Amino acid sequence: MKVVVLGAGVIGISTAYELACDGHDVIVVDRCEDVALETSNANGGQLSSDHGEPLAAPGVIRKAIKWLGKHDAPLLYRLRLDPQLWSWTLQFMSNCKDPLFWDNAAHILRLSLYSRQRIRDILARETIAFDRLSTGILTLYHNDKDFNVALNNVQSMKELGSVREILDRKGCIEHEPALEFSSAPISGGIFTPNDESGDCYLFTKALAECCRRRGVQFQFNTTVTTIERKDWRVKSVQTDKGPIEADVYVLALGSYSPLFVQELGLNLPIYPAKGYSVTVPVKDDTKAPKTSITSKDYKLVFSRLGNKLRVAGMLEFNGYDTNLDASRARVVLENALKLFPRAADRDHAEFWTGLRPQTPDSVPILGRARQENLVLNTGHGMLGWTMAMGSARIAADLAAHRAPEIDVDGFGWERFA
Ligand SMILES: Cc1cc2nc3c(=O)[nH]c(=O)nc-3n(C[C@H](O)[C@H](O)[C@H](O)COP(=O)(O)OP(=O)(O)OC[C@H]3O[C@@H](n4cnc5c(N)ncnc54)[C@H](O)[C@@H]3O)c2cc1C
């Protein structure tokens, strides 16, 4: 079977890999000159399968209102005349309630834990170097109120399959001694020992090489313009380099996915949620974290990538604006240095920004479109790398009309119809 994968981010490449393993003829199309040059390029580096908490959570709206208009807020919502944003926001708000929050958490955890199993299987047979660290993730709480809310959720998350340990301040520092120098208060933490971290770009690039060895072809510098249908099937994909025809098509265009399916009768509620990352050389090894960290108050994630420290954060709802706002990027750096003051060489910081393809419920859109030969694998939001390999296996199964290994109820576009 000939399959065209649209998009060469971590989702597109992992899907191409699974399809090639199944023996299909695969072509990957992307407008960039190589793989992982957009959102999958310099993300937070966490493989946080045991996390699973959706962005739409009880209490989030109250916090978002408090942050309105604050330029350094971790969540910035720019009021604009954008029907896509308004409709997304209404759907987001309806997901911030208790029963839905837990349904969404269950979906995310199921897919993330499956993805962890898949990535480990792949790493056992392919040589992929990506500054991998299997030292768990420590989530820090800087005030008692938020820590107590998190403690209330621990049991429910465990019942959904997440492995987590509660740590007091002393326990956090024992796990990550570099926290001793933190100028930020620490109320406690939750440690997920099976989580990992690494460089998503290096991983995607190396996996693309594995794809090449399995016969996958790449068509870079090629912009998709429309997806053409005939009756209830996709007939071809139009690009600026001409049409491409295949038996099956996989949509993995990240934040841009919804723009290409409206004419196919699909309204995918994926909104670009801009984030920033800073990568800094480690100055003093004893003062830089070796465990991947999530800071709940500062809304930051830290990953040690070799002799560098990657810090990522910020959520900005402002359409498809890809400009790097230097002042917001600097807030990421300054807040990171409050936790690890003498860890990194701030003069050599590299800043980056990317658009998370965010659904209102934080669950990706994974399933067949109205056209049975179009598979949707998109909308992975804040956890795209974490969920990539499981999503890829499921997409390959759907392409072949095979039942996926995990229950995919609740992942399709139909939930928004
Ligand atoms: C600041 C930040 C921190 C993050 N941290 C983490 C983390 O720690 N852990 C985690 O799991 N996830 C994290 N994420 C999320 C993760 O990076 C994304 O979910 C993931 O990269 C999305 O992958 P993708 O392949 O869907 O999208 P992309 O990587 O954006 O790939 C889409 C591809 O489609 C191509 N494309 C788009 N339009 C067209 C067109 N018209 N024609 C041709 N090609 C086109 C683009 O060039 C691009 O290569 C973070 C994201 C951000 C922004």
The ligand as an SDF file (V2000), in Angstrom:
LIG
                    3D

 53 58  0  0  0  0  0  0  0  0999 V2000
    7.6260   25.1330   24.5350 C   0  0  0  0  0  0  0  0  0  0  0  0
    7.1830   23.7210   24.2890 C   0  0  0  0  0  0  0  0  0  0  0  0
    7.5680   22.7230   25.1760 C   0  0  0  0  0  0  0  0  0  0  0  0
    7.1320   21.4070   24.9790 C   0  0  0  0  0  0  0  0  0  0  0  0
    7.5840   20.4310   25.8070 N   0  0  0  0  0  0  0  0  0  0  0  0
    7.2100   19.1480   25.6220 C   0  0  0  0  0  0  0  0  0  0  0  0
    7.7100   18.1160   26.4530 C   0  0  0  0  0  0  0  0  0  0  0  0
    8.5050   18.3500   27.3450 O   0  0  0  0  0  0  0  0  0  0  0  0
    7.2790   16.8440   26.2160 N   0  0  0  0  0  0  0  0  0  0  0  0
    6.3810   16.5540   25.2280 C   0  0  0  0  0  0  0  0  0  0  0  0
    5.9960   15.3780   25.0980 O   0  0  0  0  0  0  0  0  0  0  0  0
    5.9210   17.5110   24.3970 N   0  0  0  0  0  0  0  0  0  0  0  0
    6.3080   18.7990   24.5700 C   0  0  0  0  0  0  0  0  0  0  0  0
    5.8420   19.7860   23.7460 N   0  0  0  0  0  0  0  0  0  0  0  0
    4.8440   19.4410   22.7380 C   0  0  0  0  0  0  0  0  0  0  0  0
    5.4570   18.7980   21.4910 C   0  0  0  0  0  0  0  0  0  0  0  0
    6.6260   19.4670   21.1320 O   0  0  0  0  0  0  0  0  0  0  0  0
    4.4270   18.8360   20.3440 C   0  0  0  0  0  0  0  0  0  0  0  0
    3.2070   18.2760   20.7690 O   0  0  0  0  0  0  0  0  0  0  0  0
    4.9280   18.0650   19.1450 C   0  0  0  0  0  0  0  0  0  0  0  0
    6.1760   18.5390   18.7380 O   0  0  0  0  0  0  0  0  0  0  0  0
    3.9430   18.1740   17.9850 C   0  0  0  0  0  0  0  0  0  0  0  0
    4.4820   17.4200   16.9300 O   0  0  0  0  0  0  0  0  0  0  0  0
    3.8270   17.4440   15.4920 P   0  0  0  0  0  0  0  0  0  0  0  0
    4.6150   16.5160   14.6690 O   0  0  0  0  0  0  0  0  0  0  0  0
    2.3490   17.2400   15.6150 O   0  0  0  0  0  0  0  0  0  0  0  0
    3.9760   18.9550   15.0120 O   0  0  0  0  0  0  0  0  0  0  0  0
    5.2650   19.6690   14.2890 P   0  0  0  0  0  0  0  0  0  0  0  0
    6.5230   19.2590   14.9270 O   0  0  0  0  0  0  0  0  0  0  0  0
    4.9540   21.1130   14.2360 O   0  0  0  0  0  0  0  0  0  0  0  0
    5.2080   19.0360   12.8540 O   0  0  0  0  0  0  0  0  0  0  0  0
    4.2820   19.4440   11.8800 C   0  0  0  0  0  0  0  0  0  0  0  0
    5.0150   19.5170   10.5630 C   0  0  0  0  0  0  0  0  0  0  0  0
    4.0750   19.8980    9.5560 O   0  0  0  0  0  0  0  0  0  0  0  0
    4.7370   20.7410    8.6430 C   0  0  0  0  0  0  0  0  0  0  0  0
    3.7380   21.5480    7.9420 N   0  0  0  0  0  0  0  0  0  0  0  0
    2.8180   22.3850    8.4580 C   0  0  0  0  0  0  0  0  0  0  0  0
    2.0620   22.9150    7.4790 N   0  0  0  0  0  0  0  0  0  0  0  0
    2.5140   22.4040    6.3140 C   0  0  0  0  0  0  0  0  0  0  0  0
    2.1290   22.5390    4.9300 C   0  0  0  0  0  0  0  0  0  0  0  0
    1.1210   23.3240    4.5690 N   0  0  0  0  0  0  0  0  0  0  0  0
    2.8080   21.8320    4.0020 N   0  0  0  0  0  0  0  0  0  0  0  0
    3.8290   21.0110    4.3460 C   0  0  0  0  0  0  0  0  0  0  0  0
    4.2410   20.8410    5.6260 N   0  0  0  0  0  0  0  0  0  0  0  0
    3.5910   21.5290    6.6000 C   0  0  0  0  0  0  0  0  0  0  0  0
    5.6720   21.5740    9.4870 C   0  0  0  0  0  0  0  0  0  0  0  0
    6.7530   22.0400    8.7170 O   0  0  0  0  0  0  0  0  0  0  0  0
    6.1070   20.5760   10.5560 C   0  0  0  0  0  0  0  0  0  0  0  0
    7.3380   19.9630   10.2360 O   0  0  0  0  0  0  0  0  0  0  0  0
    6.2720   21.1140   23.8960 C   0  0  0  0  0  0  0  0  0  0  0  0
    5.9210   22.1040   22.9830 C   0  0  0  0  0  0  0  0  0  0  0  0
    6.3740   23.4000   23.1790 C   0  0  0  0  0  0  0  0  0  0  0  0
    6.0040   24.4670   22.1880 C   0  0  0  0  0  0  0  0  0  0  0  0
  1  2  1  0
  2  3  1  0
  2 52  2  0
  3  4  2  0
  4  5  1  0
  4 50  1  0
  5  6  2  0
  6  7  1  0
  6 13  1  0
  7  8  2  0
  7  9  1  0
  9 10  1  0
 10 11  2  0
 10 12  1  0
 12 13  2  0
 13 14  1  0
 14 15  1  0
 14 50  1  0
 15 16  1  0
 16 17  1  0
 16 18  1  0
 18 19  1  0
 18 20  1  0
 20 21  1  0
 20 22  1  0
 22 23  1  0
 23 24  1  0
 24 25  2  0
 24 26  1  0
 24 27  1  0
 27 28  1  0
 28 29  2  0
 28 30  1  0
 28 31  1  0
 31 32  1  0
 32 33  1  0
 33 34  1  0
 33 48  1  0
 34 35  1  0
 35 36  1  0
 35 46  1  0
 36 37  1  0
 36 45  1  0
 37 38  2  0
 38 39  1  0
 39 40  1  0
 39 45  2  0
 40 41  1  0
 40 42  2  0
 42 43  1  0
 43 44  2  0
 44 45  1  0
 46 47  1  0
 46 48  1  0
 48 49  1  0
 50 51  2  0
 51 52  1  0
 52 53  1  0
M  END
$$$$
